[in-house]
Amino acid sequence: MFCFVGLALSAAGQQNDDGKLSVDLYGFIRNEIFIDSYKGLDAANELFYVVPLYVGQDDNGADINEQYSSNLSAIASRLGVKVAGPEIFGAKTSGTIEFDFGGIVKTEPTLFRIRHANMVFNWEKSRLVVGQTWHPFWGGGAFPSVAGLNTGAPFQAFNRSPQIRYDLLAGDWTVSGAAVYENQYTSKCFDAGNYSSPTQAQRNGVMPELVWSAEYKKAGFTVGAGAQIKRLKPRMTVTGSAGKFKAEEFLASTGFMGYLKHASDRFTITAKGYYGQNMTHLTLLGGYGVATRNEATGEETYTNYNNYTTLLNLVYGRKWQAGLMLGYGENLGTDAALYDDGSGTGIVTGLLPNVQDMARVAPNVALNVSKFRLVVEYEMTTANYGTGTFDFSDGLYADKHRATNHRFIAMMMYFF
């Protein structure tokens, strides 16, 4: 890492013999301290908080994960390098490589990791992006301004993935098509023990995730929409009374998004929504389950859960800013009835498909002075977990148990 930084520093601002190469460093030092009232589904030493995680009650009826915790951390600090290069194939070329210390799994939360690594070919009316960058469902410049590292997830899609994206630039319009593969943010599978990595479910589905999107920008307004389709292979093998066999079944799912943003001199409003199936690779709750099963061969078919989320973000001010994010999401159940394996809850997987609905309220106050930003925020996230009788017709529950986290966070950033 230090060799990389040293080389980048020595190259920064230099040019090649043709005068067409420049290298610039950027990034920030970020420290944040927080207090939580409820243990959650999280990452990066709990800096990235998704939802409160209900695991049950003790014999006295106390909620086990209703536990205060706190931390101070700088692992979200970031370093990036931007390169502007010569003209190739008639296009202006550039590249970005960016790192932070956020880790790749919960057991390695301080690992130096790659965030972005991509090259860009810019023509007059089109653009080609190859490499790892934000998933198209991130939504360009229309995402919430909050203190938390989650940036609004799981109400806002959060995913950086390797991809090939082609943008058509027509005046105020950008129309895009992308082929996206999974890396750190992955789809779930039933057969994790037989897979060499978490991305195998998508890779064994053969085709990349296909995403189409369009965005219009003019006079402070940004409007965008998108659609995606992906294909997984949930298992490598299946087992029934007649033996063990190679699995042949795949699962396809679709998703949609839309957003609206208006930014003036002092006031910004962003509204956004997602609806779709099995969008867990986007850090959106949901999943899928087994719909039918052949008892002799073990052969299965699958059905998706349908989920939606919405958010509204308001920000006012420049040096001093006041902000508010509101989010709501709901589990609409499965497309088809689930197979009853006798367990009482069906065979399902995903990112908390037992959450029936969730909500968030997050007001904050920020101070911006030159290269310095300080944000103080209260974030309340609540989730209703399904309890009681499981309904195999739609994968939902008869009763609910509410889990709520109150997070107080102060975040300080120094940009360079």
Buried (B, 14 or more C-beta within 10 A) or exposed (E): EEEEEEEBEEBBEEEEEEEEBBBEBBBBBBBBEBEBBBBBBBBBBBBBBBBBBBEEEEEEEEBEBBEEEEEEBEBBBBBBBBBBBEEEEEBBBBBBBBBBBBBEEEEEBEBEBBBBBBBBBBEEEBBBBBBBBBBBBBBBEBBBBBBBBBBBBBBBBBBBBBBBBBBEBEEEEBBBBBBBBBBBBBBBBBBEEEBEEBBBBBBBBEEBBBBBBBBBBEEEEBBBBBBBBBBBBBBBEBEBEEEEBEBEBBBBBBBBBBBBBBBEEEEBBBBBBBBBBBBBBBBBBBBBBBBBBBEEBBBBBBBBBBBBBBBBBBBBBEEEBEBBBBBBBBBBBBBBBBBBEEEEBBBBBBBBBBBBBBBBBBBBBBBBEEEEBBBBBBBBBBBBBBBEEBBBEBBBBEEBBBBBBBBBBBBBBBEE
